[in-house]
Amino acid sequence: MKAVATIAILVVCLFGGALFSTVVTVGAWHIQIEPRAFQCWDDVGIFNTYWEDIDEHRGTDKISPGWTWDQIRRARQIYIGAFFAIWAASSLIPFRLIMTRGAANKTLHATAAAPGS
């Protein structure tokens, strides 16, 4: 496969993986952490997620009973790690599958085109 096509496939897989990872982790944050741990008064929708520094919430937001800011900070670190893990898996696995399928197709075409077959 040509280098340009390989790079294009990698870029598409990386972008798709980032999009998928963002949807999964932001959705989970808005379902699991934010409504249970603290009530965000200055919420700006999807952009106000675990990527925002927790210390910015301390002054304006109300923390829920049973939670501490350190627990929320740890949850944030877990979500950031999960984002990168999901991004890597959802980018590299499809890229590898596409590349091996392309290599298998080349082998089949070369075998079919061989003289004396």
C-alpha positions in Angstrom: 0.0 0.0 0.0 1.3 3.5 -0.8 2.6 5.5 2.1 0.1 8.4 1.5 -2.8 5.9 1.7 -1.4 4.4 4.9 -1.0 7.8 6.5 -4.6 8.8 5.4 -6.0 5.6 6.9 -4.0 6.2 10.1 -5.3 9.8 10.4 -8.9 8.7 9.9 -8.5 5.9 12.5 -7.0 8.3 15.0 -9.7 10.9 14.5 -12.5 8.3 14.7 -10.9 6.9 17.8 -10.6 10.3 19.4 -14.2 11.1 18.6 -15.4 7.7 20.0 -13.3 8.0 23.1 -14.6 11.6 23.7 -18.2 10.5 23.4 -17.7 7.5 25.8 -15.8 9.3 28.5 -17.7 12.6 28.4 -21.0 10.7 28.5 -19.8 8.5 31.4 -18.6 11.6 33.3 -21.9 13.4 32.9 -23.8 10.3 34.0 -21.6 8.9 36.8 -19.5 11.7 38.3 -20.9 15.1 37.8 -24.5 14.7 39.0 -23.4 12.5 42.0 -20.2 14.3 43.1 -20.9 17.9 42.6 -23.4 20.3 41.1 -21.8 22.5 38.5 -23.3 26.0 38.5 -21.2 27.3 35.6 -21.8 24.4 33.3 -21.2 25.0 29.6 -22.4 21.7 28.3 -20.1 19.1 26.8 -17.0 21.4 27.2 -17.3 21.4 31.0 -16.1 17.9 31.6 -13.2 16.1 33.3 -10.7 18.1 31.2 -11.4 21.2 33.2 -9.3 21.6 36.3 -11.2 20.6 39.4 -9.8 23.5 41.4 -11.8 25.8 39.1 -15.0 24.2 40.5 -14.0 24.6 44.1 -15.1 28.2 44.5 -18.4 28.1 42.6 -19.8 24.5 42.8 -21.4 22.6 45.6 -19.9 19.2 46.5 -22.3 16.4 47.3 -22.2 14.7 50.7 -19.8 11.7 50.9 -17.4 13.2 48.3 -14.2 15.2 48.7 -12.4 17.3 46.1 -9.5 14.8 46.3 -11.9 11.9 45.3 -13.2 14.0 42.4 -9.6 14.8 41.4 -8.7 11.1 41.4 -11.8 10.3 39.3 -10.7 13.0 36.8 -7.3 11.4 36.5 -9.0 8.0 35.9 -11.2 9.5 33.2 -8.2 11.1 31.5 -6.4 7.8 31.5 -9.5 6.0 30.2 -9.8 8.5 27.4 -6.3 7.8 26.2 -6.7 4.0 26.6 -9.9 3.9 24.7 -8.5 6.3 22.0 -5.5 4.0 21.5 -7.6 0.8 21.3 -10.3 2.3 19.1 -7.7 3.8 16.7 -5.0 1.1 16.5 -7.2 -2.0 16.4 -9.2 -0.8 13.3 -6.0 0.5 11.7 -4.3 -2.9 12.2 -7.4 -4.8 10.9 -7.5 -2.5 7.8 -3.8 -3.0 7.1 -3.9 -6.8 7.5 -7.0 -7.1 5.3 -5.2 -5.0 2.7 -2.1 -7.2 2.9 -4.3 -10.4 2.7 -6.0 -8.9 -0.4 -2.7 -8.2 -2.1 -1.6 -11.8 -1.4 -4.8 -13.2 -2.9 -4.5 -11.0 -6.0 -0.8 -12.0 -6.5 -1.7 -15.7 -6.1 -4.6 -15.4 -8.6 -2.4 -13.5 -11.1 0.5 -16.0 -10.9 1.1 -17.9 -14.2 0.3 -21.6 -14.1 -2.4 -21.3 -11.5 
